[in-house]
Structure formats: structure tokens, C-alpha cells
Amino acid sequence: MRLIFSFILTLSISMAIAQENTSIHQFKVETLAGESFDFSSLEGKKVMVVNTASKCGLTPQYEKLQALYEKYQDQDFVIVGFPANNFMRQEPGSNEEIASFCQKNYGVSFPMMAKISVKGDDMHPIYQFLTQQTQNGVEDSKVKWNFQKYLLNEKGELVKVISPRTSPMDEEIVNWIEGE
């Protein structure tokens, strides 16, 4: 009987730990300004994580990302941008240069994190979480290009992966934010 109890207790603890690790809220990262950003501060909000680049054909998406953020930021929605130089070196700038570019050209006010790698051997742990089913509990994916979007619910759980070419103002995204 003790053996069965011990097994059930161990299994319950393991399941609780596994469930806790399927949330983006476990991560802390650095902003473009070098400050700490704790994803646990986003509990209760829907989150779009997007990898960005300043010299990409899709860079004008910053404008629509900013418009989306402005429209829904007061409705428990946030966008978190991660500059990455993984695709044809389209994000060559320093964190300071990226921050200046985003502000000057698009008035970006949503949280922008320090430049990271979103694929390959040096993939940042947050993108390992977003792209590996063993970590996110939902699906495996690959970051196909700049401006791929990951939608996470209020619990920090991955809900959907959106193509880089899909507009941030796409009906599917807007409906998800609005809860339809």
C-alpha cells in the first residue's frame, strides 16, 4: 500500500511540475534596454511573441503590430518582440540600434527584448519552449522566417503558431484576441 501511495504521490508531483513548465511564465529575459523582463508579469494576458528584423521584406509588419498593440493593450493583450539575425542577416544591429530603429520608424511601444537566436544550436530557451512539443505541450514547429507569431493564452500556454506572412491584423488573430 505504501508503494502505491508513493507512486501516486511521485506521479502527481511530476505532473504538476510538467504542467508548470508548459507555460511561458517560467521565463525571464532581457529587454533591448538591458533590463530584466519576467514573463510571469504577463499572467492573465493573451500574448503574441514575434521574432523581428529591421531589414526584411516583412519589416513593415511593425506598423500593424503597433496598431494591434495600441488597440488591444487595455484588454489584457500584449505583444513581445524578439529581434533575431537568423534569416539572411536581416537584423544586424545592436540592441541600441534596433531600439532606435523601432521607435524612429514605427513608434514601437510594445515590449522589445534583446536580440536572440530563434533557431539552430544557439536557439534561445524561450524559442526552444515555443517550438518543441516536449516543452510547450502542444506542438512542434520551426521558425520559418522573420515575423512568425506565437499566440499564448492567459495561462502562458501555447495556443497557435501563425505564419510570418500573415498580417498581425488578420481576422484569425483579431478574433482570438477578442475571444470569438
C-alpha atoms as a printed R data frame, in Angstrom:
    type eleno elety resid chain resno       x      y       z
1   ATOM     1    CA   MET     A     1   0.000  0.000   0.000
2   ATOM     2    CA   ARG     A     2   2.862  2.396   0.818
3   ATOM     3    CA   LEU     A     3   4.438  1.629  -2.516
4   ATOM     4    CA   ILE     A     4   1.228  2.527  -4.348
5   ATOM     5    CA   PHE     A     5   0.856  5.725  -2.312
6   ATOM     6    CA   SER     A     6   4.480  6.700  -3.018
7   ATOM     7    CA   PHE     A     7   3.997  6.024  -6.713
8   ATOM     8    CA   ILE     A     8   0.821  8.132  -6.875
9   ATOM     9    CA   LEU     A     9   2.461 10.967  -4.934
10  ATOM    10    CA   THR     A    10   5.529 10.929  -7.195
11  ATOM    11    CA   LEU     A    11   3.346 10.847 -10.299
12  ATOM    12    CA   SER     A    12   1.233 13.759  -9.025
13  ATOM    13    CA   ILE     A    13   4.303 15.872  -8.278
14  ATOM    14    CA   SER     A    14   5.816 15.049 -11.674
15  ATOM    15    CA   MET     A    15   2.594 16.005 -13.448
16  ATOM    16    CA   ALA     A    16   2.388 19.287 -11.524
17  ATOM    17    CA   ILE     A    17   5.987 20.149 -12.433
18  ATOM    18    CA   ALA     A    18   5.411 19.212 -16.081
19  ATOM    19    CA   GLN     A    19   2.256 21.326 -16.198
20  ATOM    20    CA   GLU     A    20   4.067 24.299 -14.656
21  ATOM    21    CA   ASN     A    21   6.813 24.022 -17.282
22  ATOM    22    CA   THR     A    22   4.317 24.256 -20.163
23  ATOM    23    CA   SER     A    23   3.867 27.974 -19.501
24  ATOM    24    CA   ILE     A    24   5.894 30.834 -20.916
25  ATOM    25    CA   HIS     A    25   5.559 32.423 -17.476
26  ATOM    26    CA   GLN     A    26   8.611 30.449 -16.318
27  ATOM    27    CA   PHE     A    27  10.994 32.630 -18.380
28  ATOM    28    CA   LYS     A    28  12.947 35.764 -17.614
29  ATOM    29    CA   VAL     A    29  14.667 37.565 -20.474
30  ATOM    30    CA   GLU     A    30  16.463 40.844 -21.124
31  ATOM    31    CA   THR     A    31  14.903 43.855 -22.843
32  ATOM    32    CA   LEU     A    32  16.574 45.957 -25.542
33  ATOM    33    CA   ALA     A    33  17.418 48.413 -22.750
34  ATOM    34    CA   GLY     A    34  19.213 45.683 -20.769
35  ATOM    35    CA   GLU     A    35  16.538 45.367 -18.074
36  ATOM    36    CA   SER     A    36  15.098 42.105 -16.782
37  ATOM    37    CA   PHE     A    37  11.663 41.117 -18.123
38  ATOM    38    CA   ASP     A    38   9.759 38.417 -16.236
39  ATOM    39    CA   PHE     A    39   7.089 36.656 -18.277
40  ATOM    40    CA   SER     A    40   5.249 35.833 -15.057
41  ATOM    41    CA   SER     A    41   4.245 39.523 -15.081
42  ATOM    42    CA   LEU     A    42   2.022 38.656 -18.061
43  ATOM    43    CA   GLU     A    43  -0.151 36.128 -16.216
44  ATOM    44    CA   GLY     A    44  -3.781 36.774 -17.106
45  ATOM    45    CA   LYS     A    45  -2.926 38.315 -20.500
46  ATOM    46    CA   LYS     A    46  -3.019 36.935 -24.006
47  ATOM    47    CA   VAL     A    47   0.457 37.198 -25.518
48  ATOM    48    CA   MET     A    48   1.796 37.284 -29.060
49  ATOM    49    CA   VAL     A    49   5.504 36.510 -29.304
50  ATOM    50    CA   VAL     A    50   7.066 37.526 -32.630
51  ATOM    51    CA   ASN     A    51  10.620 37.374 -33.938
52  ATOM    52    CA   THR     A    52  11.514 40.585 -35.734
53  ATOM    53    CA   ALA     A    53  14.098 42.027 -38.112
54  ATOM    54    CA   SER     A    54  14.843 45.557 -39.327
55  ATOM    55    CA   LYS     A    55  15.996 44.777 -42.871
56  ATOM    56    CA   CYS     A    56  13.382 42.263 -44.034
57  ATOM    57    CA   GLY     A    57  10.654 42.490 -46.631
58  ATOM    58    CA   LEU     A    58   8.220 41.859 -43.769
59  ATOM    59    CA   THR     A    59   9.632 44.667 -41.575
60  ATOM    60    CA   PRO     A    60   6.622 46.906 -42.357
61  ATOM    61    CA   GLN     A    61   4.626 44.496 -40.158
62  ATOM    62    CA   TYR     A    62   5.959 46.559 -37.243
63  ATOM    63    CA   GLU     A    63   3.341 49.177 -38.176
64  ATOM    64    CA   LYS     A    64   0.460 46.690 -37.907
65  ATOM    65    CA   LEU     A    65   1.919 45.082 -34.780
66  ATOM    66    CA   GLN     A    66   1.996 48.517 -33.142
67  ATOM    67    CA   ALA     A    67  -1.588 49.265 -34.271
68  ATOM    68    CA   LEU     A    68  -2.760 45.897 -32.906
69  ATOM    69    CA   TYR     A    69  -0.993 46.546 -29.611
70  ATOM    70    CA   GLU     A    70  -2.466 50.032 -29.286
71  ATOM    71    CA   LYS     A    71  -5.963 48.730 -29.984
72  ATOM    72    CA   TYR     A    72  -5.897 45.817 -27.516
73  ATOM    73    CA   GLN     A    73  -3.286 46.623 -24.849
74  ATOM    74    CA   ASP     A    74  -6.023 47.730 -22.443
75  ATOM    75    CA   GLN     A    75  -7.834 44.433 -22.990
76  ATOM    76    CA   ASP     A    76  -5.181 42.170 -21.420
77  ATOM    77    CA   PHE     A    77  -3.204 41.658 -24.621
78  ATOM    78    CA   VAL     A    78   0.497 42.216 -25.145
79  ATOM    79    CA   ILE     A    79   2.990 41.712 -27.963
80  ATOM    80    CA   VAL     A    80   6.563 40.749 -27.119
81  ATOM    81    CA   GLY     A    81   9.138 41.199 -29.879
82  ATOM    82    CA   PHE     A    82  12.403 39.294 -30.146
83  ATOM    83    CA   PRO     A    83  14.844 40.673 -32.731
84  ATOM    84    CA   ALA     A    84  16.803 37.862 -34.377
85  ATOM    85    CA   ASN     A    85  19.510 37.756 -37.035
86  ATOM    86    CA   ASN     A    86  18.821 34.165 -38.138
87  ATOM    87    CA   PHE     A    87  17.453 34.815 -41.624
88  ATOM    88    CA   MET     A    88  19.870 36.219 -44.190
89  ATOM    89    CA   ARG     A    89  21.397 38.514 -41.526
90  ATOM    90    CA   GLN     A    90  18.383 40.833 -41.672
91  ATOM    91    CA   GLU     A    91  18.822 42.061 -38.093
92  ATOM    92    CA   PRO     A    92  22.496 43.092 -37.946
93  ATOM    93    CA   GLY     A    93  22.133 45.970 -35.480
94  ATOM    94    CA   SER     A    94  22.976 46.196 -31.798
95  ATOM    95    CA   ASN     A    95  20.197 46.316 -29.219
96  ATOM    96    CA   GLU     A    96  20.548 50.111 -29.099
97  ATOM    97    CA   GLU     A    97  20.345 50.420 -32.891
98  ATOM    98    CA   ILE     A    98  17.293 48.133 -33.000
99  ATOM    99    CA   ALA     A    99  15.536 50.174 -30.288
100 ATOM   100    CA   SER     A   100  16.239 53.405 -32.177
101 ATOM   101    CA   PHE     A   101  15.046 51.927 -35.490
102 ATOM   102    CA   CYS     A   102  11.800 50.612 -33.967
103 ATOM   103    CA   GLN     A   103  10.989 53.902 -32.246
104 ATOM   104    CA   LYS     A   104  12.004 56.205 -35.087
105 ATOM   105    CA   ASN     A   105  10.336 54.288 -37.923
106 ATOM   106    CA   TYR     A   106   7.327 52.652 -36.296
107 ATOM   107    CA   GLY     A   107   6.819 54.191 -32.846
108 ATOM   108    CA   VAL     A   108   7.022 50.733 -31.282
109 ATOM   109    CA   SER     A   109   5.843 50.814 -27.680
110 ATOM   110    CA   PHE     A   110   5.219 47.105 -27.091
111 ATOM   111    CA   PRO     A   111   7.940 45.264 -25.156
112 ATOM   112    CA   MET     A   112  11.014 44.513 -27.254
113 ATOM   113    CA   MET     A   113  13.595 42.090 -25.922
114 ATOM   114    CA   ALA     A   114  17.329 41.852 -26.532
115 ATOM   115    CA   LYS     A   115  18.404 40.217 -29.784
116 ATOM   116    CA   ILE     A   116  18.460 36.420 -29.592
117 ATOM   117    CA   SER     A   117  18.709 33.379 -31.835
118 ATOM   118    CA   VAL     A   118  15.401 31.713 -32.732
119 ATOM   119    CA   LYS     A   119  16.809 28.605 -34.418
120 ATOM   120    CA   GLY     A   120  19.916 26.459 -34.622
121 ATOM   121    CA   ASP     A   121  22.368 25.276 -31.991
122 ATOM   122    CA   ASP     A   122  22.252 28.598 -30.129
123 ATOM   123    CA   MET     A   123  18.428 28.836 -30.054
124 ATOM   124    CA   HIS     A   124  17.293 30.799 -27.003
125 ATOM   125    CA   PRO     A   125  15.466 28.709 -24.350
126 ATOM   126    CA   ILE     A   126  12.240 30.678 -24.849
127 ATOM   127    CA   TYR     A   127  12.200 29.630 -28.519
128 ATOM   128    CA   GLN     A   128  13.029 26.060 -27.542
129 ATOM   129    CA   PHE     A   129   9.854 26.249 -25.448
130 ATOM   130    CA   LEU     A   130   7.822 27.779 -28.290
131 ATOM   131    CA   THR     A   131   8.997 25.280 -30.935
132 ATOM   132    CA   GLN     A   132   9.249 21.967 -29.061
133 ATOM   133    CA   GLN     A   133   6.170 19.982 -28.075
134 ATOM   134    CA   THR     A   134   8.130 18.321 -25.269
135 ATOM   135    CA   GLN     A   135   8.362 21.771 -23.679
136 ATOM   136    CA   ASN     A   136   5.149 23.561 -24.713
137 ATOM   137    CA   GLY     A   137   2.859 20.517 -24.537
138 ATOM   138    CA   VAL     A   138   1.077 21.441 -27.773
139 ATOM   139    CA   GLU     A   139   3.103 21.123 -30.962
140 ATOM   140    CA   ASP     A   140   6.477 21.109 -32.655
141 ATOM   141    CA   SER     A   141   7.168 23.968 -35.057
142 ATOM   142    CA   LYS     A   142  10.048 25.619 -36.824
143 ATOM   143    CA   VAL     A   143  10.594 29.341 -37.091
144 ATOM   144    CA   LYS     A   144  10.267 29.700 -40.849
145 ATOM   145    CA   TRP     A   145  11.190 33.383 -41.216
146 ATOM   146    CA   ASN     A   146  11.115 36.771 -39.519
147 ATOM   147    CA   PHE     A   147   7.755 37.829 -38.046
148 ATOM   148    CA   GLN     A   148   6.466 34.352 -37.180
149 ATOM   149    CA   LYS     A   149   3.849 34.740 -34.471
150 ATOM   150    CA   TYR     A   150   3.169 32.568 -31.419
151 ATOM   151    CA   LEU     A   151  -0.130 33.061 -29.607
152 ATOM   152    CA   LEU     A   152  -0.280 32.196 -25.905
153 ATOM   153    CA   ASN     A   153  -3.324 32.220 -23.658
154 ATOM   154    CA   GLU     A   154  -3.735 33.905 -20.272
155 ATOM   155    CA   LYS     A   155  -2.071 30.924 -18.560
156 ATOM   156    CA   GLY     A   156   1.003 31.301 -20.780
157 ATOM   157    CA   GLU     A   157   0.208 28.163 -22.762
158 ATOM   158    CA   LEU     A   158   0.880 27.958 -26.491
159 ATOM   159    CA   VAL     A   159  -2.349 28.113 -28.481
160 ATOM   160    CA   LYS     A   160  -1.320 28.631 -32.095
161 ATOM   161    CA   VAL     A   161   1.587 29.321 -34.440
162 ATOM   162    CA   ILE     A   162   0.915 31.933 -37.140
163 ATOM   163    CA   SER     A   163   2.840 32.208 -40.417
164 ATOM   164    CA   PRO     A   164   5.341 35.057 -40.846
165 ATOM   165    CA   ARG     A   165   3.438 36.330 -43.887
166 ATOM   166    CA   THR     A   166   0.120 36.557 -42.020
167 ATOM   167    CA   SER     A   167  -0.735 40.140 -41.170
168 ATOM   168    CA   PRO     A   168  -0.856 40.946 -37.455
169 ATOM   169    CA   MET     A   169  -4.341 42.388 -38.157
170 ATOM   170    CA   ASP     A   170  -5.563 39.120 -39.712
171 ATOM   171    CA   GLU     A   171  -9.116 38.152 -38.762
172 ATOM   172    CA   GLU     A   172  -7.898 34.934 -37.125
173 ATOM   173    CA   ILE     A   173  -5.622 36.871 -34.762
174 ATOM   174    CA   VAL     A   174  -8.160 39.606 -34.013
175 ATOM   175    CA   ASN     A   175 -10.891 37.018 -33.326
176 ATOM   176    CA   TRP     A   176  -8.544 35.170 -30.972
177 ATOM   177    CA   ILE     A   177  -7.733 38.371 -29.057
178 ATOM   178    CA   GLU     A   178 -11.412 39.276 -28.841
179 ATOM   179    CA   GLY     A   179 -12.252 35.766 -27.684
180 ATOM   180    CA   GLU     A   180 -14.502 34.838 -30.584
